[in-house]
């Protein structure tokens, strides 16, 4: 009786174990998978490119690379004459690439400009000579032969003391001689410009005009 009970108990245990769900299948309905299985990719061989075309392309690329490496750009070199500055208008030559060099050129131009300004002299105009129309003192000097102080014409002795005052009214001796000849000279001397009677007013001398012959 005891053995039958044991066998019965063992049978129940085995039956219970046989009804347990495996990996949850016993508790849920089977569901079809939602992820589509990708189809296999079939690789189709591609025809190889033309070998002659590829070789020509490679040759062209290599030739372009070699030409680019060997070709050197032309370099513009500024000569000494092109780097100089114009001192008359103050402009800089743009071929001078260095700012320091440009400053040196500006300083040199400034020195030259200051030196030119220092030599610049303004001459004030003087009074125009009092030229008497119709009187040529040069021709008169060449037509006379007597020396300065050699008396040719008669003069009043009393008037000689006032000669210096009258001569002081003229800027130059040439002006005095012109006025003297235009007013009855040399025969007469109303203004007492020729007190010694040589025919030459004040300190005028004919030697310069005689030397022009």
Secondary structure as UniProt FT lines:
FT   HELIX           2..18
FT   TURN            23..27
FT   HELIX           51..70
FT   TURN            80..83
FT   TURN            87..89
FT   TURN            94..95
FT   HELIX           99..119
FT   TURN            133..134
FT   HELIX           137..143
FT   TURN            148..149
FT   HELIX           157..162
FT   HELIX           163..167
FT   TURN            168..169
FT   HELIX           173..182
FT   TURN            183..187
FT   TURN            190..191
FT   TURN            195..196
FT   TURN            202..203
FT   HELIX           207..210
FT   TURN            211..212
//
